[in-house]
Amino acid sequence: MPHIVLENINATKEAYETVQPFANKIEGGMLKVIDKYINSNGQTALIEALAIENGKNQNFFVQLSQKKSSLTVRLLPLTDPEKTNGVKTIMAMIAKQIKDSNESISYGKNNLEEYLSSF
């Protein structure tokens, strides 16, 4: 399952507030972050996304979940989209928005390095 751990971040709400909707055209489609939601205790956020690649639409949620001093960016298992380049790129773009919001945040364990390094 694709995921990115962001280190040195202590608040899901901070990450949630950082993430901004976007729409990026790509060859053969579009990548979008549409909306975002946070639970009442501020520990988990969901980012609604859409990847359109070569005529195939995939709606899914990216989950932000807090650990002690880290935040994990991963796909919400209930939506389970096909793990295409577009889906992975959206995850990397969300993680980058959060990382760029605070210079103390760094990338930890992840399996999307090639997508993170493409920005």
VOPAGU-2260 file (C-alpha; in pm, 1 decimal, decimal comma):
REM VOPAGU-2260
SITE   aa  ch    i         X         Y         Z
SITE  MET   A    0       0,0       0,0       0,0
SITE  PRO   A    1     152,6     336,6     -96,8
SITE  HIS   A    2     228,4     565,2     196,7
SITE  ILE   A    3     446,8     854,6     308,8
SITE  VAL   A    4     542,8     926,7     668,8
SITE  LEU   A    5     609,7    1290,8     752,8
SITE  GLU   A    6     834,6    1337,6    1057,0
SITE  ASN   A    7     837,0    1625,3    1308,8
SITE  ILE   A    8     471,2    1716,6    1279,4
SITE  ASN   A    9     253,1    1703,0    1587,5
SITE  ALA   A   10     -91,2    1805,0    1465,5
SITE  THR   A   11    -316,3    1657,4    1199,7
SITE  LYS   A   12    -512,0    1983,3    1207,3
SITE  GLU   A   13    -200,3    2176,0    1099,9
SITE  ALA   A   14    -155,4    1941,6     803,0
SITE  TYR   A   15    -527,3    1954,0     722,5
SITE  GLU   A   16    -523,3    2334,2     710,4
SITE  THR   A   17    -217,0    2330,3     484,1
SITE  VAL   A   18    -364,4    2107,6     212,4
SITE  GLN   A   19    -521,4    2312,7     -66,5
SITE  PRO   A   20    -741,7    2184,5    -349,0
SITE  PHE   A   21    -574,5    2171,4    -689,4
SITE  ALA   A   22    -639,6    2055,8   -1044,2
SITE  ASN   A   23    -340,8    1961,4   -1261,1
SITE  LYS   A   24    -370,9    1857,4   -1622,3
SITE  ILE   A   25    -155,0    1562,9   -1718,9
SITE  GLU   A   26    -108,0    1383,7   -2046,9
SITE  GLY   A   27    -430,5    1189,4   -2096,8
SITE  GLY   A   28    -617,3    1330,0   -1799,2
SITE  MET   A   29    -628,0    1532,5   -1479,6
SITE  LEU   A   30    -531,2    1503,2   -1111,9
SITE  LYS   A   31    -749,1    1682,9    -857,1
SITE  VAL   A   32    -783,8    1735,5    -486,4
SITE  ILE   A   33   -1148,4    1827,7    -445,9
SITE  ASP   A   34   -1223,8    1872,1     -75,3
SITE  LYS   A   35   -1103,3    1782,2     273,7
SITE  TYR   A   36   -1259,4    1667,9     600,2
SITE  ILE   A   37   -1132,7    1627,1     957,3
SITE  ASN   A   38   -1283,0    1424,2    1241,4
SITE  SER   A   39   -1411,2    1587,2    1559,6
SITE  ASN   A   40   -1102,9    1511,0    1770,4
SITE  GLY   A   41    -864,8    1637,4    1499,6
SITE  GLN   A   42    -664,6    1313,4    1476,4
SITE  THR   A   43    -763,2    1197,4    1126,9
SITE  ALA   A   44    -827,2    1390,5     806,7
SITE  LEU   A   45    -957,1    1273,3     470,6
SITE  ILE   A   46    -863,7    1439,7     142,6
SITE  GLU   A   47   -1108,0    1375,0    -142,6
SITE  ALA   A   48    -926,9    1322,7    -472,3
SITE  LEU   A   49    -990,3    1233,2    -834,9
SITE  ALA   A   50    -744,6    1085,7   -1084,4
SITE  ILE   A   51    -848,3    1079,2   -1449,4
SITE  GLU   A   52    -599,3     884,4   -1658,1
SITE  ASN   A   53    -656,2     773,8   -2016,1
SITE  GLY   A   54   -1034,4     795,0   -1980,7
SITE  LYS   A   55   -1050,7     610,3   -1647,4
SITE  ASN   A   56   -1189,2     803,9   -1348,5
SITE  GLN   A   57   -1096,6     707,2    -992,6
SITE  ASN   A   58   -1246,8     885,2    -693,0
SITE  PHE   A   59   -1072,2     808,3    -365,1
SITE  PHE   A   60    -969,6     946,8     -27,0
SITE  VAL   A   61    -620,0    1007,1     103,9
SITE  GLN   A   62    -603,8     966,1     481,8
SITE  LEU   A   63    -383,4    1173,6     712,6
SITE  SER   A   64    -336,9     995,2    1044,9
SITE  GLN   A   65    -135,7    1119,7    1341,9
SITE  LYS   A   66     116,7     923,4    1543,8
SITE  LYS   A   67     331,6    1076,7    1822,1
SITE  SER   A   68     545,8    1316,4    1619,2
SITE  SER   A   69     467,6    1194,2    1270,1
SITE  LEU   A   70     183,9    1192,2    1021,4
SITE  THR   A   71     110,4     913,9     772,8
SITE  VAL   A   72     -27,5     996,2     428,8
SITE  ARG   A   73    -194,9     686,4     283,7
SITE  LEU   A   74    -493,1     570,3      84,1
SITE  LEU   A   75    -811,8     514,4     280,7
SITE  PRO   A   76    -855,5     135,3     255,0
SITE  LEU   A   77   -1232,3     165,8     203,5
SITE  THR   A   78   -1184,3     343,8    -130,4
SITE  ASP   A   79    -897,6     119,1    -251,7
SITE  PRO   A   80    -828,6     269,3    -597,2
SITE  GLU   A   81    -596,7     109,3    -849,5
SITE  LYS   A   82    -249,9     232,6    -754,4
SITE  THR   A   83    -179,0     419,2   -1079,1
SITE  ASN   A   84      87,3     683,2   -1139,6
SITE  GLY   A   85    -182,2     949,5   -1101,8
SITE  VAL   A   86    -300,3     820,3    -763,5
SITE  LYS   A   87      58,6     803,8    -636,0
SITE  THR   A   88     133,8    1151,1    -774,0
SITE  ILE   A   89    -165,1    1299,7    -589,5
SITE  MET   A   90     -42,4    1141,5    -265,0
SITE  ALA   A   91     306,3    1284,5    -320,8
SITE  MET   A   92     166,1    1629,7    -400,8
SITE  ILE   A   93     -37,3    1630,2     -79,1
SITE  ALA   A   94     268,4    1523,3     124,1
SITE  LYS   A   95     478,8    1793,5     -42,0
SITE  GLN   A   96     221,9    2064,8      40,2
SITE  ILE   A   97     240,0    1960,9     405,7
SITE  LYS   A   98     621,3    1929,9     411,3
SITE  ASP   A   99     668,4    2269,6     246,7
SITE  SER   A  100     451,4    2437,4     511,9
SITE  ASN   A  101     713,5    2394,7     785,4
SITE  GLU   A  102    1089,2    2358,9     740,6
SITE  SER   A  103    1118,5    2119,9    1036,6
SITE  ILE   A  104     896,5    1859,4     863,9
SITE  SER   A  105    1087,1    1589,9     674,9
SITE  TYR   A  106    1003,3    1277,0     480,2
SITE  GLY   A  107    1032,4     957,3     681,1
SITE  LYS   A  108     959,9     603,5     566,2
SITE  ASN   A  109     777,3     586,5     236,5
SITE  ASN   A  110     746,6     380,5     -77,9
SITE  LEU   A  111     682,7     673,3    -311,5
SITE  GLU   A  112    1033,8     821,8    -330,5
SITE  GLU   A  113    1033,2     844,0    -710,9
SITE  TYR   A  114     713,6    1052,1    -697,4
SITE  LEU   A  115     840,0    1276,2    -415,8
SITE  SER   A  116    1166,3    1345,6    -598,2
SITE  SER   A  117     984,5    1448,9    -917,1
SITE  PHE   A  118     885,2    1787,9    -767,8
